[in-house]
Amino acid sequence: MLKGKCALVTGSTGGLGFAIADKLAANGANVILNGLCPEAEGLAAADRIRAAHNVEAIFDQADLQSVAAIEAMIHNAEQNMGGVDILLNNAVVRNVGPLEDLQPDNWDQAVAVNLSAAFHCVRLTLPSMKAKRWGRIINMASVYSSRGAENRIDYVTTKTALLGMTRAIAIEAAPHGVTCNALSPGSVPSPAILGKLKALAADSGRALEDVTRDYVSERHPTGRFIALSSVAGMAAHLCSPDGADITGALLPIDGGWTAN
């Protein structure tokens, strides 16, 4: 389905980002992984995709806080992979705490990674997508793109803005065969969330199973985590021929969270 296409997935050496990159590779796309993990870990992740799916896979350690690093990453993609056809902006920074306690450097980092990096990646890849008259841009939004939350000022702000950016890009890119959409996952069993639940269980003295059940059921009427494969499958669908008429959309994959 995606043979000959190249997908750049930011924040993709593990967790949800890796699951998406792996799914796109399973559909034939060559992939560029990105993250700040040790180089050996990123290269090993690329090796796993290459071996599993017989596609090209490379790792780029670009720090998305740096515009120069983003520019170098896109240049390398053009030189080594023929350019980016599918862009999935997944990298994220989260800070939890009262607004007045959030330090300026933490705010600036969240804006840079969660919002500005997505803009610069689109800015640098959209011209070649337009020239090819085919491109897929997917921004990883959140349930919090559409609602507020206590102690999450940087995350809520940047994810809300990312949704606005998605809609603006969709309108501008539509005449050129390029779609732009946002995915809104509920809670996935990521290393960060699983670590948080372990800490909550330890602090409360409760069983991890009980803490996890309460955490998930408070959010998802389905009573279970969102499977990484569900989010990855939606990303692949948007890149398929059946996704060609979907653009400017916020697509919830949240177990009924936003409907509740």
WOJORA-V359345 format. One line per field, one symbol per residue. ss: DSSP state (h for helix, s for strand, l for the rest). burial: b if it has 16 or more other ideal C-beta (glycine too) atoms within 10 Angstrom, else e. A space follows every 10 residues. Layout:
ss = ???
burial = ???
//
This chain:
ss = lllllssssl llllhhhhhh hhhhhhllls ssssllllhh hhhhhhhhhh hhhlllssss llllllhhhh hhhhhhhhhh hllllssssl llllllllhh hllhhhhhhh hhhhhhhhhh hhhhhhhhhh hhllssssss llhhhlllll llhhhhhhhh hhhhhhhhhh hhhhhhlsss sssssllsll hhhhhhhhhh hhhhlllhhh hhhhhhhhhl lllllslhhh hhhhhhhhhl hhhlllllls ssslllllll
burial = ebeebbbbbb bbbbbbbbbb bbbbbbbebb bbbbbebeee ebbebbeebb eebebbbbbb bbbbbeeebb eebbeebeee bebbbbbbbb bbbebeeeee ebeeeebebb bbbbbbbbbb bbebbbebbb eeeebbbbbb bbbbbeeeee ebbbbbbbbb bbbebbbebb eebeeeebbb bbbbbbbbbb eebeeebeee beeeeeeeee bbeebbeebb eeeebbebeb bbebbbebbe eebeeebbbb bbbbbebeee
//
